[in-house]
């Protein structure tokens, strides 16, 4: 009797059980794991400027000090902007919420006059615009809380950078096929660095254009909506949509329907230009992830690690895919995570060949 199907099913069940245990452990250890992952990805990002400064003749210690100094200044600037913006908006939120309820009541009355009857209780329960505004402040507040661990993150980055130089030699002593695994590791770092670098630049451009748009139309808290657009642009697929909702609601309450329509159109144009034309042109096809996998990874890592997991969903999935490609037994999983595969080209015999045969 052939036991091969039973062995395959048994191995699959064991792998699924191990996966569930690992994910459960990651979710339980998220408060400890999130700062480490952030430090790891920051170390990957600063590795390029760190190496560039060394190539220019700076000693390793001084180059690391310069890069970390710029990093600390950036974190302080972002933290200050987030803190001041959230504090200003939170202080004005009760008055804004009252105005929002007034606008919502007027909109429901107008809808009722044209013959469409919508229950105000239903709107309050399922489509309360104030909840979207609160979500925006919660996202920014969560980012601010994340920055409170900046000292721990920076210290971890320092130790990672100090250990990075001796890591290849240690790995060669541990593994017989060290060169192959080091090449895979280098590929992971290269892809993540490429993705995060391009995503950071496009997110900065998105946030800057949103601030210009809001200032041009005359919407309050323009810096707040620009910061939200910058941060949520790191979240693939749905981040830009979530960033646009509170900005449009703010404009609707403050300036009316026509201005809100203009803001919605401005967000749409910005995201189409950057997300459809500019970003794919420079991002290329090096990520090797399907659109469905990108979205599912967003949901999965967000559930496991929270908001930071959503920001790091694509880099984490890239790392997992490249690791799976390195083993014959798991290569099929990496293929399933990848984009659409073109079918092999088969040359059909011509009638002349058939007649000759």
KOLPAKOL-89177 format. One line per field, with one value per residue (C-alpha): residue number from 1; x negated, y negated, z. Coordinates in nm, 3 decimals. Layout:
# KOLPAKOL-89177
resi: c(NUM:...);
u: c(X:...);
v: c(Y:...);
w: c(Z:...);
//
This chain:
# KOLPAKOL-89177
resi: c(1:2:3:4:5:6:7:8:9:10:11:12:13:14:15:16:17:18:19:20:21:22:23:24:25:26:27:28:29:30:31:32:33:34:35:36:37:38:39:40:41:42:43:44:45:46:47:48:49:50:51:52:53:54:55:56:57:58:59:60:61:62:63:64:65:66:67:68:69:70:71:72:73:74:75:76:77:78:79:80:81:82:83:84:85:86:87:88:89:90:91:92:93:94:95:96:97:98:99:100:101:102:103:104:105:106:107:108:109:110:111:112:113:114:115:116:117:118:119:120:121:122:123:124:125:126:127:128:129:130:131:132:133:134:135:136:137:138:139:140:141:142:143:144:145:146:147:148:149:150:151:152:153:154:155:156:157:158:159:160:161:162:163:164:165:166:167:168:169:170:171:172:173:174:175:176:177:178:179:180:181:182:183:184:185:186:187:188:189:190:191:192:193:194:195:196:197:198:199:200:201:202:203:204:205:206:207:208:209:210:211:212:213:214:215:216:217:218:219:220:221:222:223:224:225:226:227:228:229:230:231:232:233:234:235:236:237:238:239:240:241:242:243:244:245:246:247:248:249:250:251:252:253:254:255:256:257:258:259:260:261:262:263:264:265:266:267:268:269:270:271:272:273:274:275:276:277:278:279:280:281:282:283:284:285:286:287:288:289:290:291:292:293:294:295:296:297:298:299:300:301:302:303:304:305:306:307:308:309:310:311:312:313:314:315:316:317:318:319:320:321:322:323:324:325:326:327:328:329:330:331:332:333:334:335:336:337:338:339:340:341:342:343:344:345:346:347:348:349:350:351:352:353:354:355:356:357);
u: c(0.000:-0.134:-0.175:-0.302:0.033:0.056:-0.299:-0.223:0.095:-0.088:-0.371:-0.119:0.069:-0.254:-0.359:-0.021:-0.039:-0.390:-0.270:0.021:-0.211:-0.462:-0.193:-0.034:-0.372:-0.438:-0.100:-0.161:-0.512:-0.409:-0.500:-0.858:-0.872:-0.751:-1.040:-1.290:-1.139:-1.137:-1.500:-1.588:-1.421:-1.574:-1.915:-1.850:-1.751:-2.052:-2.296:-2.321:-2.402:-2.628:-2.825:-2.828:-2.982:-3.246:-3.328:-3.381:-3.651:-3.465:-3.557:-3.287:-3.214:-3.180:-2.968:-2.733:-2.714:-2.620:-2.351:-2.201:-2.208:-2.005:-1.770:-1.712:-1.645:-1.394:-1.216:-1.203:-1.061:-0.794:-0.707:-0.674:-0.455:-0.231:-0.199:-0.113:0.130:0.318:0.334:0.474:0.732:0.834:0.898:1.130:1.292:1.606:1.704:1.621:1.834:2.132:2.096:2.061:2.389:2.559:2.425:2.525:2.880:2.906:2.778:3.033:3.313:3.206:3.193:3.539:3.679:3.573:3.756:3.479:3.562:3.261:3.289:3.081:3.032:2.889:2.646:2.543:2.486:2.304:2.196:2.102:1.847:1.714:1.578:1.366:1.223:1.152:0.980:0.746:0.644:0.605:0.369:0.156:0.169:0.052:-0.239:-0.323:-0.318:-0.545:-0.794:-0.802:-1.006:-1.255:-1.538:-1.504:-1.478:-1.786:-1.995:-1.889:-1.984:-2.331:-2.391:-2.260:-2.496:-2.792:-2.720:-2.653:-3.021:-3.100:-2.775:-2.893:-3.197:-2.981:-2.729:-3.000:-3.111:-2.751:-2.642:-2.805:-2.616:-2.673:-2.746:-2.408:-2.213:-2.415:-2.327:-1.958:-1.992:-2.158:-1.872:-1.618:-1.800:-1.834:-1.464:-1.348:-1.585:-1.463:-1.096:-1.125:-1.339:-1.095:-0.794:-0.940:-1.002:-0.656:-0.493:-0.677:-0.559:-0.201:-0.201:-0.354:-0.098:0.189:0.070:0.052:0.401:0.554:0.384:0.498:0.861:0.839:0.903:0.799:0.532:0.361:0.043:0.243:0.397:0.059:-0.101:0.183:0.145:-0.235:-0.204:0.090:-0.069:-0.301:0.008:0.063:0.392:0.620:0.396:0.456:0.832:0.835:0.626:0.869:1.189:1.127:0.984:1.297:1.523:1.332:1.374:1.745:1.808:1.593:1.645:1.936:2.006:1.834:1.504:1.526:1.574:1.264:1.058:1.179:1.084:0.745:0.672:0.779:0.549:0.252:0.288:0.342:0.036:-0.192:-0.047:0.026:-0.248:-0.542:-0.568:-0.543:-0.795:-1.066:-0.950:-0.968:-0.872:-1.140:-0.898:-0.747:-0.419:-0.069:0.185:0.400:0.101:0.015:0.367:0.382:0.039:0.169:0.459:0.246:-0.047:0.189:0.373:0.050:-0.153:0.099:0.049:-0.327:-0.256:-0.045:-0.332:-0.582:-0.349:-0.514:-0.878:-0.792:-0.616:-0.909:-1.146:-0.922:-0.888:-1.263:-1.323:-1.066:-1.228:-1.553:-1.411:-1.278:-0.994:-0.857:-0.930:-0.571:-0.452:-0.683:-0.544:-0.188:-0.286:-0.435:-0.269:-0.100:-0.324:-0.326:-0.254:-0.546:-0.561:-0.516:-0.590:-0.329:-0.453:-0.374:-0.186:-0.515:-0.684:-0.395:-0.405:-0.781:-0.739);
v: c(0.000:-0.342:-0.561:-0.866:-1.060:-1.000:-1.129:-1.442:-1.514:-1.450:-1.688:-1.951:-1.927:-1.950:-2.257:-2.423:-2.349:-2.497:-2.805:-2.858:-2.825:-3.073:-3.328:-3.296:-3.353:-3.657:-3.807:-3.753:-3.900:-4.196:-4.465:-4.330:-4.226:-4.554:-4.774:-4.509:-4.486:-4.865:-4.876:-4.604:-4.783:-5.117:-4.947:-4.812:-5.160:-5.339:-5.073:-5.242:-5.596:-5.443:-5.258:-5.569:-5.781:-5.516:-5.510:-5.888:-5.834:-5.873:-5.627:-5.374:-5.523:-5.877:-5.765:-5.579:-5.885:-6.112:-5.875:-5.821:-6.196:-6.261:-5.977:-6.122:-6.467:-6.315:-6.124:-6.434:-6.642:-6.385:-6.335:-6.710:-6.757:-6.464:-6.574:-6.936:-6.845:-6.585:-6.812:-7.103:-6.886:-6.706:-7.037:-7.149:-6.808:-6.864:-7.177:-7.000:-6.700:-6.928:-7.097:-6.758:-6.636:-6.953:-6.897:-6.530:-6.622:-6.875:-6.618:-6.359:-6.616:-6.696:-6.325:-6.280:-6.568:-6.402:-6.085:-5.873:-5.783:-5.702:-5.639:-5.875:-5.592:-5.375:-5.650:-5.702:-5.330:-5.236:-5.552:-5.797:-6.035:-6.126:-5.772:-5.826:-6.145:-5.964:-5.688:-5.945:-6.081:-5.727:-5.636:-5.944:-5.890:-5.532:-5.657:-5.905:-5.626:-5.424:-5.711:-5.707:-5.386:-5.572:-5.543:-5.163:-5.148:-5.365:-5.165:-4.844:-4.997:-5.081:-4.722:-4.581:-4.804:-4.714:-4.341:-4.357:-4.364:-4.034:-3.858:-3.694:-3.534:-3.396:-3.263:-3.084:-2.904:-2.796:-2.680:-2.468:-2.643:-2.986:-3.163:-3.067:-3.175:-3.498:-3.571:-3.517:-3.745:-4.010:-3.984:-4.035:-4.347:-4.483:-4.437:-4.581:-4.875:-4.944:-4.919:-5.131:-5.395:-5.443:-5.424:-5.687:-5.930:-5.879:-5.910:-6.239:-6.364:-6.256:-6.429:-6.748:-6.767:-6.705:-6.995:-7.222:-7.110:-7.175:-7.517:-7.615:-7.526:-7.679:-7.374:-7.381:-7.141:-7.110:-6.978:-6.713:-6.574:-6.586:-6.386:-6.134:-6.098:-6.053:-5.781:-5.591:-5.588:-5.320:-5.101:-4.939:-4.953:-5.107:-5.353:-5.642:-5.587:-5.593:-5.913:-6.090:-6.022:-6.248:-6.526:-6.525:-6.522:-6.817:-7.011:-6.925:-7.059:-7.368:-7.478:-7.284:-7.018:-7.176:-7.223:-6.868:-6.743:-6.940:-6.783:-6.433:-6.499:-6.634:-6.322:-6.107:-6.287:-6.280:-5.909:-5.821:-6.016:-5.887:-5.540:-5.449:-5.623:-5.739:-5.464:-5.160:-5.319:-5.335:-5.040:-4.803:-4.438:-4.344:-4.288:-3.979:-3.983:-3.954:-4.225:-3.983:-3.876:-4.242:-4.304:-3.980:-4.051:-4.393:-4.229:-3.949:-4.156:-4.426:-4.164:-4.016:-4.332:-4.618:-4.944:-4.889:-4.551:-4.727:-4.963:-4.677:-4.424:-4.431:-4.414:-4.127:-3.936:-3.997:-3.853:-3.549:-3.488:-3.499:-3.266:-3.021:-3.030:-2.899:-2.556:-2.299:-2.189:-2.543:-2.685:-2.622:-2.860:-3.134:-3.078:-3.116:-3.442:-3.580:-3.768:-3.616:-3.372:-3.382:-3.042:-2.880:-2.944:-2.624:-2.618:-2.422:-2.232:-2.397:-2.210:-2.191:-2.010:-1.766:-1.694:-1.637:-1.408);
w: c(0.000:-0.099:0.210:0.019:0.030:0.405:0.451:0.246:0.446:0.773:0.680:0.573:0.903:1.101:0.900:0.956:1.329:1.348:1.156:1.397:1.698:1.552:1.464:1.809:1.970:1.751:1.838:2.210:2.187:1.966:2.227:2.228:1.863:1.709:1.836:1.725:1.376:1.346:1.453:1.203:0.912:1.013:1.018:0.668:0.548:0.693:0.572:0.230:0.354:0.619:0.352:0.127:0.401:0.462:0.091:0.112:0.374:0.705:0.981:1.062:1.406:1.274:0.978:1.213:1.440:1.147:1.017:1.364:1.431:1.116:1.215:1.562:1.416:1.175:1.453:1.673:1.388:1.303:1.671:1.729:1.424:1.515:1.878:1.799:1.519:1.723:2.028:1.824:1.650:1.971:2.149:1.867:1.818:2.037:1.839:1.514:1.613:1.684:1.345:1.182:1.331:1.202:0.849:0.863:0.969:0.684:0.435:0.558:0.527:0.169:0.081:0.235:0.026:-0.299:-0.203:-0.050:0.309:0.528:0.901:1.113:1.365:1.089:0.988:1.351:1.402:1.081:0.898:1.172:1.011:1.355:1.386:1.075:1.225:1.552:1.354:1.200:1.540:1.675:1.388:1.446:1.822:1.771:1.563:1.838:2.099:1.875:1.874:2.255:2.221:2.002:2.257:2.270:1.890:1.834:2.084:1.908:1.572:1.707:1.823:1.494:1.294:1.518:1.481:1.106:1.008:1.181:1.094:0.766:0.935:1.218:0.968:0.768:1.084:1.151:0.806:0.539:0.256:0.407:0.079:-0.068:0.241:0.263:-0.100:-0.018:0.284:0.069:-0.180:0.099:0.220:-0.135:-0.215:0.117:0.085:-0.268:-0.168:0.148:-0.023:-0.312:-0.079:0.153:-0.132:-0.285:0.059:0.119:-0.220:-0.141:0.198:0.055:-0.229:0.015:0.234:-0.073:-0.180:0.163:0.195:-0.154:-0.079:0.270:0.488:0.853:0.992:0.651:0.816:1.002:0.681:0.506:0.788:0.776:0.398:0.436:0.701:0.551:0.206:0.346:0.389:0.048:-0.143:0.120:0.304:0.064:0.076:0.457:0.457:0.221:0.421:0.726:0.508:0.290:0.598:0.748:0.423:0.405:0.755:0.713:0.352:0.206:-0.053:-0.354:-0.170:-0.031:-0.386:-0.489:-0.208:-0.302:-0.664:-0.558:-0.350:-0.644:-0.887:-0.646:-0.580:-0.946:-1.058:-0.780:-0.726:-1.088:-1.286:-1.074:-0.812:-1.046:-1.282:-1.016:-0.807:-1.101:-1.080:-0.830:-0.543:-0.703:-0.505:-0.643:-0.567:-0.367:-0.157:-0.086:0.043:0.246:0.395:0.502:0.688:0.834:0.962:1.085:1.290:1.427:1.497:1.487:1.291:1.259:1.101:0.837:0.759:0.735:0.570:0.227:0.351:0.586:0.307:0.070:0.328:0.382:0.006:-0.059:0.239:0.101:-0.244:-0.096:-0.009:-0.252:-0.023:0.019:-0.326:-0.433:-0.160:-0.292:-0.644:-0.512:-0.340:-0.660:-0.945:-1.247:-1.432:-1.809:-1.965:-2.145:-2.516:-2.716:-3.084:-3.274:-3.578:-3.909:-4.186:-4.382:-4.092:-4.066:-4.441:-4.427:-4.127);
//
